[in-house]
Amino acid sequence: MYGLINRAIEELVRSCDPDVWEAVRTRARVDIDYFEGAAIYDDHITHRLLAAAAVELGVTEDALLEQFGRYWIVYTSAEGWGPILDGHGSSVAEVLRNLNDLHLRVRSTMPELRPPRFEVAEEQDGHIEVHYHSERDGLAAMVTGVLRGLAERFDEDWHVNHVGQLEAERCDVFVLTGPVSAPAASLASGQDASVAPS
């Protein structure tokens, strides 16, 4: 994964407890002092950091992954990706429909990116079903956090539920239920208001 991910993990851990990061690195057996955002690191490093951080912070890995997913939206926006996100939608529904295009744009600056694929399988007033396809396993909790982070960014009151997996398609299924008027008005207007690099 790109170092930007590992840097975000470090920033999240420090925001929870400024004194625990060195213990996380020690437990994870990671002796890298600084992660270059544009450099590629083995996925195992990221997984070890997340597992160690969960232990040191006293939470489950899924709880940490969800928190990280929400933090990822805030962190990447602060790192300069906010305008790109805003350029792909002004609501959760619009961004989800354009998320694959957003990842394609990010790949122009991060050519080694292996992003997940998001499919809006069903959309109606107050209900969105999203299928998440990824070559990486075990990140569903992070996606839950990312979806909730998007809702917070756009100040929309969506309830996010990971309902399971579709084995035939090898994807995770998420259902968002919530706002009726705001997304409906956005869709009706016809306006084109156009993670985790991962």
Residue, then its C-alpha position, 0 to 999 in steps of 0.5 A: m500500500y502507499g505510505l499515505i495509508n500508514r501515515a494516516i494510521e500514525e496520525l489517527v493513533r497519535s490523535c487517540d493517544p500521543d504517547v502510544w505510537e512507539a509501542v504500536r511500532t514495537r508491537a508491529r515489528v516496524d522499524i520505519d521512522y517515517f512513511e513516504g506518502a508516495a512510496i509503496y510498502d508491503d501490505h503486511i506492514t499496514h496490517r501489522l500496524l492496525a493489529a498492534a494499534a487495536v491492542e495498544l488502544g484497547v479496541t477491536e480491530d473492526a472498531l479501529l478499522e471503522q474509526f480509521g475509515r471515518y478518519w481517512i475522509v478527514y485526513t485525505s481532505a487535509e492532505g489536499w484531496g478534498p477538492i478532488l472529492d468535492g469535484h465528484g459530487s456534492s452528496v453521498a449518493e453522487v460521490l458513490r456513483n462517481l467513486n470509481d472515476l475518482h480512483l482513476r483520477v488518483r491513479s494519474t498521480m499514484p500509478e501503483l494504486r490498486p483501488p477497490r471498485f464500488e457499484v451502486a447496485e440499487e438506489q431509490d429515495g432514502h435507500i442505497e445499496v453498494h457493492y464493494h469489490s476488492e482484492r484485499d480481504g478483511l476491510a469491510a469495517m473500514v468501508t463502513g467507516v468511509l461511508r459514515g465519514l462521507a455522510e459526515r462530510f456532506d452533513e447527511d444522516w445516513h445509517v450504514n449497515h454491512v449486510g454481508q457478502l455475495e460469494a458469487e461476486r466476491c463482494d461486500v454489500f452495504v445498505l445506506t438508509g436515511p435522507v429522503s428529501a436532499p438526495a432526491a432533490s439532487l437526483a431530480s435536479g439533473q445537475d452534474a456536481s461532479v480512500a483508500p489510496s490503498 
